[in-house]
Structure formats: C-alpha cells, structure tokens
Amino acid sequence: MDTRESLDTKDALQQLQDLKATVDSIGSFIFMKDRHGRYTYANQRVQALFGLPMHAILGQDDSAFFCLDASRDLSENDTQVLVHGRTVEKEERNVIAGTGEERWYWSVKQPLFNADGSIRGMTGVSTDITEKVQLERALREKQKLLETALDHSPACIYVKDPERRYVYLNQHTASLYGQKAETIIGNRDEDILPSADADSCRRLDERVIATHQPQSDEEEIAGQNGTLRIYETQKVPLFSEDGTFTGFIGFSRDMTENRRLHQKLDQMAHEDQLTGLPNRRRTEQILEEEINRAHRSGQPLSLLALDLDHFKWVNDQHGHDVGDQVLLQVGIALNERLRSTDSIGRWGGEEFFVILPETASEGARQVAETLRQTTESCVLIGGMPVTVSIGVTEYDGMEGLRALISRADTILYNAKHSGRNQVSLISSQAALR
C-alpha cells in the first residue's frame, strides 16, 4: 500500500470515527437491524436504554429488550419495513422488558436494499416523546374533566371571539338553543336565535367588546320551547399574552324560578292570605304613597275605615270557616265597586281600609254608602244580610300617616256606637275633640 492509499484509509477511518461520535451525540436512538430484525448497530443512547454494551446487543432481536405483547406498535412497524419495504413514520408505544416502564417514541424506519432490490435490513431513528405524550394525556384528562364539569354546570357557559362568533359552549347552552354544540360553533346569535333573543344577547356582547371590561346584566331568552326565561349574565373579556383582545367568556344563570319565588315571597309579604287583598303592611305603604302624592299635588285624598258588624257572633254561631268565607265575599264585593285608582286592603280581623285618591269627603261619603249597600245586598249568611259600619275622613293636607289612620278609626268607632250599618263622616277638627 503506497503512502496515498495509507492516507486515504486513515482519513476514512477518522471520518468513520467522527460519524460515530456524531451519531452518539444525537439525542435520538439510532439503530440498524438485519432482515430478521436482529440488531447490527446501536448508538450510545440505545446502549444506555438497554443497559448493555454494543457487543451484547448485536445479533439480538427486540424480544430481548421489550415486552413485545405490550409493544405491538414496534413489531407492526418493523414488519411494514422489513417485509413490505415501506418507510414508516409513526408514534410507537414500547414497554421495557427489564423494568416494565412504558415509553413513547416518534420513530422513522426505512428499509435497506441489496443491489438486486431485495430487503437486507433497516435503519431506525427514534425520539423519546414520553414526556410530551404524558403531558398531552394529562392535558386531555384535565380537559375532559373540565368539559364534564362545564357540561354538568346548571349555568350556560360559552366563549365568543371578537366578532361575537361562538368558539365554545357547554351542553347546557346547546340544550337551551336546541342544537348540537358543533353546529353552533362559528355562528353568531342572530344566526341561530330568534331576533328578539339575539338582540338581548347582542347588547351585552357589544358592551364587553367596546369597553374590554366585564359586564353584567339580565338577558331574556325564549329558547327552544318559546317560554321566556330570565338569565343573570356576566361576560368577561379575554386577552392573549401580548394583551390582544381575543373575545370573552360568558356565564348565564337561569333566574326565572328564583325570580318567581321572590315575586311569590314578595306577594306573600304584602298580600292577605285569605282575601288576596293588600295586607296591613302593604295598605300602609299605599296610603303613605297617596298622602305624599296628595301633599305634592294639592289634590284631595279620603280614607274609609270599614268594619263588619257583629262579626264575633258570625264566628261563634257558624264557625270560623264560615267567617272566613264572609270576609272573602265582602272583600270581593267591595273591590268590584271601586275605581282602578282606588285601593282596598284588609287592615286586620274584620276591618278593611279603602283609599280614595283625588276624592273629597263628600264624594268619599257617597262611595262609602255604595259599599255599605253593596255589602248588605250581596253578602248573606243564614238568609240574613251582613252589614258594615264605615268611618269616612279626608286628609287635611298636613297630617301624617298615623294621624289620618287614627282619625278614621275614631270616626268608625262613632259609626259602630251609633247603631251600626251606617256611614259616619265627621270633620277632622270635630274628630280630634
């Protein structure tokens, strides 16, 4: 061998050493196998994975290093390369035989061919993506958990982009609209809802988009069955890391039943449970409102205090159930004779108050007489008429609520002690003496 050949050989050996060092320094697992799947080369990463030096790996197949029953991806991919001559680029799940550790790889495997085109083996480069796969799996599990929680939330939860198009919505929202979530994604409210519902949603959307600030309000939506429901809604802007507005998330709670309950409780707090008329508390509120209005306007205001005659005898002789029916009938009969601007309330027991705005004492006396006659002619018990005594008084323009009520009661007392079944009207000065 001459000097030139010796130098070429030396250079080739050096290049081979450099190539081996390069392959060993790469963070991937690089290997070669013959046509029977036996290793013919393994870089340092493969040797470290198997915990064996090169000479102990060469000639062995994967059964020496992996649990093949649990590493089907590996066997199937090798078959595609060594039997069918196909290049494979796939994710592989392998289980190490010695430790049972599960690892995931992104593998690129290519066939090696003889000069005649027959397959003589394969090369492979596998990159460990176990951490990535585990993170993705954990992320999917968390996402599934979040979706489950959101889908089982009683609130409508949704995300829209800056153009008000749906990006996400939970199952409760989809059910409200009567559509599948995937058919709603990418649409605006006006694309899927009646115009009135869409307008209700759009107003709050536009406030968030214009201000980039959280907004809260009530929204009315008829939904799939057409029944109007009230939602308490909060919409919160969303921003990217660089501060760009990316849309907003909305939370809408159905407050319809809650509102009805509050209305019912409010009604119970202000309504007499027997007659359905305003109770004492509500009657006081109405009277005070009318006193203030009369004081501002200078218009007259009258108050009637009405009490059923001999009502104790009714209860004693006929029982409280009959007494309750009498009170109910009296309340209905009196209410039917009043104007829409007048108010009647049950003050307590068998006593009622009638509030007559813009009515002076003489007009109030005429109304009282009509109510007295109505009761006597319309309400009977055991064939006998039920009668009432009524005290009539007019607001003097200066007095307070208690003074007006006290005077009405005083005049009613006079009517009761003057023979009952009558209307008594006394001037405010005379009543106070």
Beta strands, then each sheet from edge to edge (+ up, - down):
strand 1: 29-34
strand 2: 39-42
strand 3: 88-95
strand 4: 102-113
strand 5: 119-128
strand 6: 156-160
strand 7: 166-169
strand 8: 215-221
strand 9: 229-239
strand 10: 245-254
strand 11: 301-308
strand 12: 343-348
strand 13: 351-357
strand 14: 380-381
strand 15: 384-385
strand 16: 388-394
strand 17: 423-425
sheet 1: 2+ 1- 5+ 4- 3+
sheet 2: 7+ 6- 10+ 9- 8+
sheet 3: 12+ 13- 11+ 16- 17-
sheet 4: 14+ 15-
end
